[in-house]
Every structure is written in C-alpha cells, then in structure tokens.
Amino acid sequence: GAHAMRGRRRGLRQDCFSAARSDIWVTDLNEPKVFPWDEAMAFAFAVLRLTPAEFWALTPRELALAMQPFLKVNAAPSRSEFETLIGAFPDRES
C-alpha cells in the first residue's frame, strides 16, 4: 500500500545515481544481466528530469547516450595539456 510506495520512492531517491555506474551496464556475454529498470527510471526522473512519457519513448540506446556525460570521470590534464593551459591563460600581475 501507501507505506510500500513511500519506501520505494525513498529508495529511488537514494539510488538515483546508481544507474550512472558503468558496472551495471556492462555485461559478460556468458552471464547477461537483467536490465536495471528501477535504477534507469530513478536516474531518468531525478537527474535527467524526464517525464514518464519521455522516458518510455526512449530506446535503451538513447537512454545510455543521455547518461554518458554522467559516466565520464575527468582525469587530471597531462603535463603538456597543463602547459598549454598556462600559456593560454597566464596569471595576471596585480
């Protein structure tokens, strides 16, 4: 009933970013995983701010592409990239 629904909503809020984890999207060809519908819906509604109609109109590939920017981890720039940035944006003398 209502109690179960409140618990479900709370769980969706707590896990909305779990769908952004790459490990639940990657499957071993020998052991395919079940599609993480709860996590995908939580991410779509809470992070992407999609309506249910917008979510269900997406293909799984479109959803994965929409989630991609949230999956990337930015690494520190290499030394040469850092030096290029220093050259492009030098410190100003006060």
Summary of the structure (lengths in Angstrom):
residues: 94
radius of gyration: 19.7
end to end distance: 65.3
largest distance: 65.9
contacts: 183
relative contact order: 0.11
helix: 61%
strand: 2%
